[in-house]
């Protein structure tokens, strides 16, 4: 779900600090021996064993709804959660609403869950009048450095038939990266031709997890790049660099 070019830069940074990355490895078993762990996995090189001090499963969480007997309540569900309509109401049982990880809707993110919880609350009180607006919901990988994105990626924007300019650059030589020793950092911003609206923004580097929120504001409210450049950002901050990215 992130820009491939920036992902490659993150992989470079990760390997340079000593992390051994193995892609497409299917874990077969984890064994404990003499206070250590042995991970048995199938890789492109065949079956391999990895010795480790600790094993962490970080593939995400699933909604804890399996024991709710949803079938008895006539509540249709998917792998992700309860199947809902645009009002976050169950498509098979109108008395039921679902939000966040329990609903098969939106991105599985904390901001999306909070947004959906608010929508469900309002629809329960007022009737089905409100639908979630996912524009400008940013997503972040809290790696070192952080990787962040909001809006459309380049491929998705092309599939929609949109015409846009791609602003991209390597920021490892910029002051804000150099002063903290960030060897790999960069950006890609998609700007729609004519309207000057930001369709998507993708960042890798120090404080990308905060700076992406300003791009999220621009995406959600359709701000023009000329309007964003007019803001006199404090200096020296990471947000000051936005003017050079658009």
C-alpha positions, 0 to 999 in steps of 0.5 A: 500500500506504499510507494514502491520507490520509497519502500526500496529506500526504507529497505536499504536503510533497514539493511544498512543498520543490520536487519536481515530481511527475508521476503516471501518466507513462510513460517512452518514452526517455532521451537524453543531450545536452550532459552532460544528460538528456532524458526523453521521456514520455507524460503526461495532457497528451500527450507531454512532454520533461523536462530533467534533470541525472540520471535515477534508476530506483527502481522496485525490483529483480527476482530474478536467477533467469532464467538458472537454467534453472528449467524444466529442473529442473521448477521452477514460477515466477511473475513474482515468483519461484519458486512455493512452498507454505506451507513455502517449498518449490517446488510442483513440485520438492520438492528446491527451496526459495526465500526472499526475492525469489526466492520468490513469497511475502510482502512484498518486504522485507528483514525478510520475506527474513530471516524466510523464510531462517530458515524455509527453513534450519529446514525443510531441517534438520528437515523441513517443520515451520515456516511464516513468520509475517508478522504485524507486518512493517512497511514504510517509505518513506524519504521526508522525512518517513518514511511507515510502516505495519504490519498492516491498512489501513482498507479491508482491515480492513473487507473482513475484516468486522472491527469497529474504531475508527479513531484518527487525527490531525494531529501537525504541531502536536505538540511533536516535530513542531514542534521539527524543523519538520515541517509535515506529519505524522499517524497512523491506528491501527485498534483492534479493538472488544472485544479492544483489539488494534491491527489496523494502524498508519500513521504519517507524520512524523519517526522514523516508521520507528522508532516503527512497530516498536513498533506492529509488536510490538503487532500481532505479539503482540496487545497491548492498547491499555491495555497499551501505554498502561501503558508509561512511555515516556522523555520527550521521545521520539517513542515517548512520543507513542504513548499519544496515538495509541491 
